[in-house]
Amino acid sequence: MKFDSKLIHGGISTDKTTGAVSVPIYQTSTYQQTELGGTPTYEYSRTGNPTRQALEELIAELENGSRGLAFASGSAAIHTVFMMFSKGDHVVVGNDVYGGTFRLLNTVLNRLGLEFTAVDTRDLAAVKAAIKENTKALYLETPTNPLLHVSDLAALSELAHENNLKVIVDNTFATPYLQRPLDLGADIVVHSASKYLGGHSDLVAGLAVTKDSADGEQLAYLQNAIGAILGPQDSWLLQRGIKTLAVRMKAHNENTKAIFEFLQQHEKVAKIYYPGDPNNPDYELAKKQMRDFGGMLSFELQPGANVKAFIEALDLITLAESLGSVESLIEVPAIMTHGAIPREIRLRDGISDELIRLSVGIEDKADLLADLNQALTRA
Ligand SMILES: *Cc1c(COP(=O)(O)O)cnc(C)c1O
């Protein structure tokens, strides 16, 4: 089955008991057992729930992994994955990861004796140099947030495996529609499904997929032990959202290309970060590694332009955190999504105070271009 069909028919797509074409919301905490000491399929909904399982099997199939697991948020998924490591373990981490991931690693998990080194994962030599005796994994995003840097997953996986490291990829920005890290050598994929997979800004959820079944067993054990699971209603809503991922991603890709071309010729725009820009140093790699360039783009206005006036003049494009939804969302990472990162680290990594991140929605592109155009005249 082709990927776009798997979105609709993959995993468990109809209910085994009733034939319902939409898997029902099994709103139950526990399950009647027919014999004492038996081995029931479901015993308690933290451990397993049929609605969640339908979603978990779907994401495993979409990422070409062996085991999928659903969590209460992307952060919960990332946290649970990091609990595979122990005190004294070291992880090499991309320096341009989601702000909340940075916060989790550097203010929470560091207190439990996990060590992290941040590097630019586009630079293989830097990654290699950061590997130490106690390094257990490489954790990265590609494309990154908010600069849309692209790292070579195949080359990094090869380097990591030579050093016995697990490769963990946050695939939130690309989704399995654009890129499947496990096929390129990664071991574990995580998602904030609150973004493209859910797709409608109506859900907070996380997913993880392992390539290897032993990793899958360990992660399922941790999911049950820690308990940050996704409930049945949100599991249902997420599966519903995933069914339209292909049509949404096509529209996101197309609108983003149009906006890139518009911004590129606009005198008030100084710099654009977009992997689909043929002049972007990551362009060839993005073309090879991804099916298309995605729906995210960041940019800077000319020095002296008024960012606040521009953003507040926007009518259709909504000022909000988050991304990956049907509606276009705009934000300034320095004071919103990446506010938790100390300013000097942010600036060093290229996230200026004026950087603007746009998550391009699937509205009519003429409306989006008109909105940007009128707002830019106020900047
Ligand atoms: C939003 C996001 C997360 C965190 O996910 P939540 O669902 O908000 O907890 C992690 N990684 C990336 C790339 C994100 O965009």
PDBQT file of the ligand as one rigid body, heavy atoms in Angstrom, charges set to zero:
ROOT
HETATM    1  C1  LIG A 401       5.804  21.415  19.975  1.00  0.00    +0.000 C 
HETATM    2  C2  LIG A 401       7.029  20.631  19.835  1.00  0.00    +0.000 A 
HETATM    3  C3  LIG A 401       7.431  19.726  20.832  1.00  0.00    +0.000 A 
HETATM    4  C4  LIG A 401       6.678  19.576  22.142  1.00  0.00    +0.000 C 
HETATM    5  O1  LIG A 401       5.451  18.980  21.945  1.00  0.00    +0.000 OA
HETATM    6  P1  LIG A 401       4.147  19.251  22.869  1.00  0.00    +0.000 P 
HETATM    7  O2  LIG A 401       3.100  18.427  22.213  1.00  0.00    +0.000 OA
HETATM    8  O3  LIG A 401       3.863  20.726  22.804  1.00  0.00    +0.000 OA
HETATM    9  O4  LIG A 401       4.499  18.829  24.242  1.00  0.00    +0.000 OA
HETATM   10  C5  LIG A 401       8.567  18.979  20.598  1.00  0.00    +0.000 A 
HETATM   11  N1  LIG A 401       9.278  19.105  19.461  1.00  0.00    +0.000 NA
HETATM   12  C6  LIG A 401       8.931  19.968  18.499  1.00  0.00    +0.000 A 
HETATM   13  C7  LIG A 401       9.768  20.067  17.268  1.00  0.00    +0.000 C 
HETATM   14  C8  LIG A 401       7.808  20.763  18.641  1.00  0.00    +0.000 A 
HETATM   15  O5  LIG A 401       7.487  21.629  17.680  1.00  0.00    +0.000 OA
ENDROOT
TORSDOF 0
